[in-house]
Amino acid sequence: MSAPAGPVRVLIAGAGARGSAYARLVQATGRAAVVGIAEPSAVRREALADELGVPAHARFAGWEEMLARERFADAVVIATQDRDHYRPFAAAARRGYSILLEKPIAVTLGECRDLAAVAQEHSVTAAVCHVLRYTPLTAAVRALLDAGEIGRIVSVQHLEPVGYWHFAHSYVRGNWRREDLASPFLLAKCTHDVDWLTCIIGSEPVRVGSFGSLAHFRPEEAPDGAGERCTACPVEASCPYSALKVYGAGRPAPGGGAPDPRRAYFAEVVDPGGTRESLLDALGTGPYGRCVYRCDNDVVDHQVVSIEYANGVTASLTATAFTEATARRTRIFGTRGELSVSDAGLTVHDFVSGTTRTVPVPVAGALSTAPEGATAPEGATAAEGHGGGDRGLIEAWVASLAEGGGGRIESSLAASLTSHEVVFAAEEARHSHRIVELRGAGLR
């Protein structure tokens, strides 16, 4: 891939939360410009295009029309819904565009492998948005491990605490609630985590086991007297998943109090640009006001994945709805010490000296569990989504395009296949109640 003569010209396919965040970060690098946007929602399309100065003739209702035009850019960000990744990727590759693809690559292992082959066939540079590789915290963790601070890694314990209300929004009431409409929960939420584990451990995964189910968000779990909607439910006040609580906190309080910055994102999804009154109307008629026990969801609400790597390291990943919505937490166990990773920083316990020390990291370095496209937690900027990983990814991607060769990108599509293979193996293991070998396993 040769470097362009001027600023890198970028197209955005999908101007939802992720696509819009990436578009703004692309423009903010100063080395690239968004020159075309494709988005079915006219409100989202026009608002983002106006904000970024995209001309009227380069605003499209769908990616098909945008990519059918004579090529007028260098690269494209594909941030469509999970099941709409395959076709735009293939079309962009055929036109010779460099590609940045939101995870997951695709919703079947066969499609993931197909797209890797398509990228190779057309000699295009393709990267996947595994943003956790690009956080300051990840850099700090890798530096400590490379310095031998805890000796050789033996095992890793990793928690993805999705959060009870975030899970209810995205995976019970929202777009990722059903596998046939989106993808399995593990694929939608945890390819980041699996990729991060592989990055930190530095070895290929070889065996996978998994357990999980939809334990709670089911009709038989509903409290006595629960209604169909939170807006008219006799037990709403005592329900932790009340839509009135989840989204109401995202709008200014009646007395003028400031909204919760994290909940504000969710309120905007439900009722873009609205008021407390219009939010209540949206909850009375739309999907996000439904009782969590009476939705059409089928994805698991808790899952454990066990992974063995070629170098003998073992890792466990726990993803669960039933937590406070906080940062990911990891414990890395080595032959000479233990490393704990959280939003509070890094803690190293040395077995030789018996001492424990804390290694501080910037606020932007936290492994944020902010939902895809949400604003960052209070104290960080929106640009620091995923603990600074969003910005780090886009800066590395744009720099690679501007300089030619793709050398700054760690999450190439070929490398990202590993995390997807683990996820599909975990789903195979969960359904078949067996350990799945990744090498020659013939996964579905």
C-alpha positions as CSV (number, residue, x, y, z in Angstrom):
1,M,0.0,0.0,0.0
2,S,1.5,3.3,-1.1
3,A,0.9,6.5,0.8
4,P,-1.6,9.0,-0.6
5,A,-0.2,12.4,-1.9
6,G,-2.4,14.4,0.5
7,P,-4.6,13.8,3.5
8,V,-6.1,10.3,3.7
9,R,-9.6,10.4,2.2
10,V,-12.0,8.2,4.3
11,L,-15.5,6.9,3.7
12,I,-17.8,5.9,6.6
13,A,-20.3,3.0,6.1
14,G,-22.7,3.2,9.0
15,A,-23.0,6.4,11.0
16,G,-24.4,4.9,14.2
17,A,-22.5,5.2,17.5
18,R,-19.3,3.5,16.4
19,G,-19.1,4.9,12.9
20,S,-19.7,8.4,14.2
21,A,-17.1,8.1,16.9
22,Y,-14.5,6.8,14.4
23,A,-15.4,9.5,11.9
24,R,-14.8,12.2,14.4
25,L,-11.5,10.7,15.5
26,V,-10.4,10.3,11.8
27,Q,-11.0,14.0,11.3
28,A,-9.3,14.9,14.5
29,T,-6.0,13.3,13.5
30,G,-5.4,16.2,11.1
31,R,-4.0,13.7,8.6
32,A,-7.3,12.5,7.2
33,A,-10.7,13.8,6.1
34,V,-14.1,12.1,5.9
35,V,-15.2,12.6,2.3
36,G,-18.3,10.4,2.2
37,I,-20.9,8.9,4.6
38,A,-23.5,6.2,4.0
39,E,-26.2,5.8,6.6
40,P,-29.9,4.7,6.3
41,S,-31.0,7.1,9.0
42,A,-31.3,10.5,7.4
43,V,-31.2,12.2,10.8
44,R,-27.9,10.6,11.7
45,R,-26.4,10.9,8.2
46,E,-27.2,14.6,7.8
47,A,-26.1,15.5,11.4
48,L,-22.7,13.8,11.1
49,A,-22.2,15.0,7.5
50,D,-23.0,18.6,8.5
51,E,-20.6,18.4,11.5
52,L,-17.7,17.1,9.4
53,G,-18.3,19.2,6.3
54,V,-19.1,16.3,3.9
55,P,-20.6,17.7,0.7
56,A,-24.2,16.9,-0.2
57,H,-23.2,14.8,-3.2
58,A,-21.2,12.4,-0.9
59,R,-24.1,11.6,1.4
60,F,-25.7,8.2,0.7
61,A,-28.6,6.3,2.1
62,G,-26.7,3.0,1.9
63,W,-23.2,1.7,1.4
64,E,-24.2,0.0,-1.9
65,E,-24.6,3.3,-3.6
66,M,-21.5,4.8,-2.1
67,L,-19.2,1.9,-3.0
68,A,-20.8,1.6,-6.5
69,R,-19.5,5.1,-7.4
70,E,-16.2,5.5,-9.1
71,R,-13.6,5.3,-6.4
72,F,-13.2,8.7,-4.7
73,A,-11.4,7.9,-1.4
74,D,-8.5,5.9,-0.1
75,A,-10.1,3.9,2.7
76,V,-13.5,3.0,4.2
77,V,-14.6,2.4,7.8
78,I,-17.3,-0.3,7.9
79,A,-19.4,0.1,11.1
80,T,-22.7,-1.4,9.9
81,Q,-24.6,-3.9,12.1
82,D,-23.0,-7.2,12.8
83,R,-24.8,-9.2,10.1
84,D,-24.1,-6.4,7.5
85,H,-20.3,-6.6,7.6
86,Y,-19.7,-9.3,4.9
87,R,-21.1,-7.6,1.8
88,P,-19.7,-4.1,2.2
89,F,-16.3,-5.5,3.1
90,A,-16.3,-7.6,-0.1
91,A,-17.4,-4.7,-2.2
92,A,-14.8,-2.4,-0.8
93,A,-12.0,-4.9,-1.2
94,R,-13.0,-5.4,-4.9
95,R,-12.7,-1.6,-5.4
96,G,-9.3,-1.6,-3.8
97,Y,-10.1,0.4,-0.7
98,S,-8.1,0.0,2.5
99,I,-10.6,-1.2,5.2
100,L,-11.1,-0.7,8.9
101,L,-13.8,-3.1,10.0
102,E,-15.8,-2.9,13.3
103,K,-15.8,-6.2,15.2
104,P,-17.0,-8.9,14.7
105,I,-15.5,-9.6,11.3
106,A,-18.6,-11.5,10.4
107,V,-21.2,-13.7,12.2
108,T,-19.9,-17.1,11.0
109,L,-16.4,-18.5,11.0
110,G,-16.8,-19.4,7.3
111,E,-17.6,-15.8,6.5
112,C,-14.7,-14.5,8.6
113,R,-12.3,-16.8,6.7
114,D,-13.8,-15.8,3.4
115,L,-13.2,-12.1,4.1
116,A,-9.6,-12.8,5.0
117,A,-9.2,-14.6,1.6
118,V,-11.0,-11.7,-0.2
119,A,-8.6,-9.2,1.3
120,Q,-5.6,-11.3,0.3
121,E,-7.0,-11.8,-3.2
122,H,-7.4,-8.1,-3.8
123,S,-4.2,-7.1,-2.0
124,V,-6.0,-4.6,0.3
125,T,-4.9,-3.6,3.8
126,A,-7.6,-4.7,6.3
127,A,-7.7,-4.1,10.0
128,V,-10.3,-4.9,12.7
129,C,-11.3,-2.6,15.5
130,H,-9.8,-4.5,18.4
131,V,-9.4,-1.3,20.3
132,L,-8.2,-2.8,23.6
133,R,-4.8,-3.4,22.0
134,Y,-4.3,0.3,21.6
135,T,-4.9,1.6,25.2
136,P,-2.2,3.2,27.4
137,L,-3.0,0.5,30.0
138,T,-2.3,-2.3,27.6
139,A,1.1,-0.7,26.8
140,A,1.8,-0.5,30.5
141,V,0.8,-4.1,31.1
142,R,3.0,-5.4,28.2
143,A,6.0,-3.3,29.4
144,L,5.7,-4.9,32.9
145,L,5.4,-8.4,31.5
146,D,8.3,-7.9,29.0
147,A,10.5,-6.6,31.9
148,G,9.8,-9.9,33.7
149,E,8.1,-8.3,36.7
150,I,6.1,-11.4,37.5
151,G,8.3,-14.0,35.8
152,R,6.7,-16.3,33.3
153,I,2.9,-16.1,32.9
154,V,1.2,-19.3,34.1
155,S,-2.5,-18.4,34.1
156,V,-4.9,-15.4,33.7
157,Q,-8.3,-14.6,35.2
158,H,-10.3,-12.0,33.2
159,L,-13.7,-10.5,34.0
160,E,-15.9,-8.6,31.6
161,P,-18.5,-7.1,34.0
162,V,-21.1,-6.0,31.4
163,G,-23.3,-4.4,34.1
164,Y,-26.9,-5.2,34.9
165,W,-28.5,-2.1,33.2
166,H,-26.1,-2.1,30.2
167,F,-26.9,-5.7,29.6
168,A,-30.6,-5.1,29.8
169,H,-30.3,-2.3,27.3
170,S,-28.1,-4.0,24.6
171,Y,-28.8,-7.7,25.1
172,V,-32.4,-7.9,26.3
173,R,-34.2,-5.0,24.9
174,G,-31.7,-3.8,22.2
175,N,-30.1,-4.7,18.9
176,W,-28.0,-7.6,20.2
177,R,-30.7,-9.5,22.0
178,R,-31.2,-12.3,19.5
179,E,-28.6,-14.4,17.7
180,D,-30.6,-14.5,14.5
181,L,-30.8,-10.7,14.3
182,A,-27.2,-10.0,15.4
183,S,-24.8,-12.7,16.8
184,P,-24.1,-14.7,19.9
185,F,-23.4,-12.6,23.0
186,L,-19.8,-13.8,23.2
187,L,-19.1,-12.7,19.6
188,A,-20.9,-9.3,20.0
189,K,-19.3,-8.4,23.3
190,C,-16.1,-10.4,24.0
191,T,-14.0,-10.7,20.8
192,H,-12.2,-7.6,22.3
193,D,-11.5,-9.6,25.5
194,V,-10.4,-12.8,23.7
195,D,-8.1,-10.7,21.4
196,W,-6.6,-8.9,24.4
197,L,-5.8,-12.1,26.2
198,T,-4.0,-13.5,23.1
199,C,-2.1,-10.2,22.8
200,I,-1.0,-10.3,26.5
201,I,-0.2,-14.0,26.7
202,G,1.6,-14.0,23.3
203,S,0.8,-17.5,22.2
204,E,-1.7,-19.2,20.0
205,P,-4.9,-20.7,21.7
206,V,-5.2,-24.4,21.1
207,R,-8.1,-25.7,23.3
208,V,-11.4,-24.1,24.4
209,G,-14.2,-25.0,26.7
210,S,-17.3,-23.0,27.7
211,F,-20.4,-22.9,29.8
212,G,-23.3,-20.4,29.9
213,S,-27.0,-19.9,29.5
214,L,-29.9,-17.4,29.6
215,A,-30.5,-17.7,33.4
216,H,-32.6,-14.8,34.4
217,F,-34.2,-12.6,31.6
218,R,-37.0,-15.1,31.0
219,P,-40.8,-15.0,31.5
220,E,-40.7,-17.4,34.5
221,E,-38.3,-15.1,36.3
222,A,-40.7,-12.2,36.3
223,P,-41.8,-10.9,39.7
224,D,-45.4,-11.4,40.6
225,G,-47.6,-8.7,39.1
226,A,-45.1,-7.5,36.6
227,G,-46.5,-5.7,33.6
228,E,-45.7,-5.7,29.9
229,R,-44.0,-2.3,30.1
230,C,-42.2,-0.3,32.8
231,T,-44.4,2.7,32.2
232,A,-47.4,0.8,33.6
233,C,-46.0,-1.8,35.9
234,P,-47.1,-2.2,39.6
235,V,-43.6,-3.5,40.6
236,E,-41.5,-1.1,38.6
237,A,-40.2,0.8,41.7
238,S,-38.6,-2.4,43.1
239,C,-37.1,-3.7,39.8
240,P,-33.4,-3.1,39.2
241,Y,-34.0,-3.2,35.4
242,S,-36.7,-0.5,35.3
243,A,-36.4,1.4,32.1
244,L,-37.6,4.5,33.9
245,K,-34.5,4.2,36.2
246,V,-32.1,3.2,33.5
247,Y,-33.0,6.0,31.0
248,G,-34.5,8.6,33.2
249,A,-31.1,9.2,34.9
250,G,-29.8,10.2,31.5
251,R,-32.0,13.3,31.3
252,P,-31.9,16.4,33.5
253,A,-33.8,16.0,36.7
254,P,-37.0,17.9,37.2
255,G,-35.3,20.2,39.7
256,G,-32.5,21.0,37.2
257,G,-30.0,18.4,38.3
258,A,-27.4,17.2,35.7
259,P,-28.0,13.9,34.0
260,D,-25.7,10.9,34.6
261,P,-23.2,11.1,31.7
262,R,-23.2,7.4,31.0
263,R,-27.0,7.0,31.2
264,A,-27.3,10.1,28.9
265,Y,-25.9,8.0,26.0
266,F,-28.6,5.3,26.5
267,A,-31.3,7.9,26.7
268,E,-30.2,9.4,23.4
269,V,-30.4,5.9,21.8
270,V,-34.0,5.6,23.0
271,D,-35.1,9.2,22.3
272,P,-32.6,11.2,20.2
273,G,-32.5,14.9,21.2
274,G,-35.6,14.6,23.4
275,T,-36.8,15.7,26.7
276,R,-37.9,13.8,29.9
277,E,-41.5,13.9,28.5
278,S,-40.6,12.6,25.1
279,L,-38.4,9.9,26.7
280,L,-41.4,8.7,28.6
281,D,-43.5,8.6,25.4
282,A,-40.7,6.5,23.7
283,L,-40.6,4.1,26.6
284,G,-44.4,3.7,26.4
285,T,-44.3,2.6,22.8
286,G,-40.8,1.5,21.8
287,P,-38.6,-1.6,22.4
288,Y,-36.6,-0.1,25.3
289,G,-39.7,0.3,27.5
290,R,-40.5,-3.4,27.5
291,C,-40.3,-5.6,30.6
292,V,-37.0,-7.4,30.6
293,Y,-38.8,-10.6,31.4
294,R,-41.2,-10.3,28.5
295,C,-38.8,-9.6,25.5
296,D,-37.9,-11.8,22.6
297,N,-34.2,-12.2,23.7
298,D,-32.3,-15.4,23.5
299,V,-28.6,-14.6,24.0
300,V,-26.9,-15.9,27.2
301,D,-26.7,-13.6,30.2
302,H,-23.6,-15.2,31.7
303,Q,-20.8,-17.2,30.1
304,V,-17.4,-18.7,31.2
305,V,-14.7,-19.5,28.6
306,S,-11.6,-21.6,29.4
307,I,-8.6,-21.4,27.0
308,E,-5.4,-23.3,26.8
309,Y,-2.5,-21.8,24.8
310,A,0.4,-23.4,22.9
311,N,2.9,-22.2,25.5
312,G,1.0,-23.9,28.3
313,V,-0.7,-20.8,29.7
314,T,-4.3,-21.2,30.7
315,A,-6.9,-18.4,30.9
316,S,-10.5,-18.0,32.1
317,L,-12.9,-15.3,30.8
318,T,-16.1,-14.6,32.7
319,A,-18.6,-12.4,31.0
320,T,-21.8,-11.6,33.0
321,A,-24.7,-9.3,33.2
322,F,-25.0,-9.5,36.9
323,T,-22.4,-6.9,37.9
324,E,-22.1,-3.2,38.4
325,A,-21.1,-1.6,35.0
326,T,-17.4,-1.1,35.8
327,A,-14.1,-1.6,34.0
328,R,-12.8,-5.0,33.1
329,R,-10.6,-6.6,35.7
330,T,-7.7,-9.0,35.2
331,R,-5.3,-11.0,37.4
332,I,-2.2,-12.3,35.7
333,F,-0.4,-15.0,37.7
334,G,3.3,-15.6,37.1
335,T,6.1,-17.6,38.5
336,R,7.6,-14.7,40.4
337,G,4.6,-12.5,41.1
338,E,1.0,-11.5,40.4
339,L,-0.2,-8.6,38.4
340,S,-3.7,-7.1,39.0
341,V,-5.2,-4.9,36.3
342,S,-8.2,-2.6,36.8
343,D,-9.3,1.0,36.2
344,A,-7.5,1.9,39.5
345,G,-4.2,1.0,37.9
346,L,-1.7,-1.9,38.0
347,T,-0.8,-3.7,41.2
348,V,2.3,-5.9,41.2
349,H,2.9,-8.3,44.1
350,D,6.5,-9.6,44.1
351,F,7.0,-13.1,45.5
352,V,10.7,-12.6,46.2
353,S,10.4,-9.4,48.3
354,G,6.9,-10.0,49.5
355,T,6.1,-6.4,48.6
356,T,3.1,-4.9,46.7
357,R,3.4,-1.8,44.6
358,T,0.9,0.1,42.5
359,V,1.8,1.4,39.1
360,P,-0.6,4.3,38.3
361,V,-2.0,4.8,34.8
362,P,-3.8,7.8,33.2
363,V,-7.6,8.0,33.4
364,A,-7.7,7.4,29.7
365,G,-5.8,4.1,30.2
366,A,-8.7,2.3,31.9
367,L,-10.1,-0.7,30.1
368,S,-13.4,1.0,29.8
369,T,-16.6,-1.1,29.6
370,A,-18.5,1.9,28.1
371,P,-20.9,0.5,25.6
372,E,-20.0,0.6,22.0
373,G,-20.3,4.2,21.0
374,A,-21.1,5.5,24.5
375,T,-19.5,8.6,25.9
376,A,-16.6,7.9,28.2
377,P,-17.1,7.8,32.0
378,E,-17.1,11.1,33.9
379,G,-13.6,12.5,34.1
380,A,-12.6,11.3,30.6
381,T,-13.5,12.7,27.2
382,A,-15.6,11.1,24.6
383,A,-12.5,10.6,22.4
384,E,-11.1,8.4,25.1
385,G,-13.7,5.6,24.6
386,H,-12.5,2.1,25.6
387,G,-9.8,3.7,27.8
388,G,-8.2,5.6,24.9
389,G,-8.3,2.6,22.6
390,D,-10.6,4.2,20.1
391,R,-8.3,7.2,19.6
392,G,-5.2,4.9,19.7
393,L,-6.7,2.7,17.0
394,I,-7.7,5.5,14.7
395,E,-4.4,7.3,15.1
396,A,-2.4,4.1,14.3
397,W,-4.7,3.3,11.3
398,V,-4.5,6.8,9.8
399,A,-0.7,6.9,10.3
400,S,-0.3,3.6,8.6
401,L,-2.4,4.8,5.6
402,A,-0.6,8.2,5.5
403,E,2.9,6.6,5.6
404,G,2.1,3.5,3.6
405,G,2.7,-0.1,4.5
406,G,0.3,-0.6,7.4
407,G,3.1,-1.0,9.9
408,R,1.4,0.6,12.9
409,I,-1.6,-1.6,12.9
410,E,-1.5,-4.6,15.3
411,S,-5.1,-5.8,14.7
412,S,-4.9,-6.9,11.0
413,L,-7.8,-9.0,9.8
414,A,-5.5,-12.0,9.6
415,A,-4.4,-11.6,13.2
416,S,-8.0,-11.0,14.3
417,L,-9.1,-14.3,12.9
418,T,-7.5,-15.9,16.0
419,S,-10.0,-14.2,18.5
420,H,-12.9,-15.1,16.2
421,E,-11.9,-18.7,16.0
422,V,-11.7,-18.9,19.8
423,V,-15.2,-17.4,20.1
424,F,-16.7,-19.8,17.6
425,A,-14.9,-22.7,19.3
426,A,-16.4,-21.6,22.6
427,E,-19.9,-21.5,21.2
428,E,-19.3,-25.0,19.8
429,A,-18.0,-26.2,23.2
430,R,-21.0,-24.6,25.0
431,H,-23.5,-26.3,22.7
432,S,-21.8,-29.7,22.5
433,H,-20.7,-29.9,26.1
434,R,-17.1,-30.8,25.1
435,I,-13.6,-29.4,24.8
436,V,-12.9,-28.1,21.3
437,E,-9.5,-28.3,19.6
438,L,-8.8,-25.2,17.5
439,R,-6.3,-26.9,15.2
440,G,-8.1,-29.0,12.5
441,A,-11.3,-28.8,14.5
442,G,-13.6,-28.2,11.5
443,L,-15.6,-25.6,13.4
444,R,-19.0,-24.6,12.1
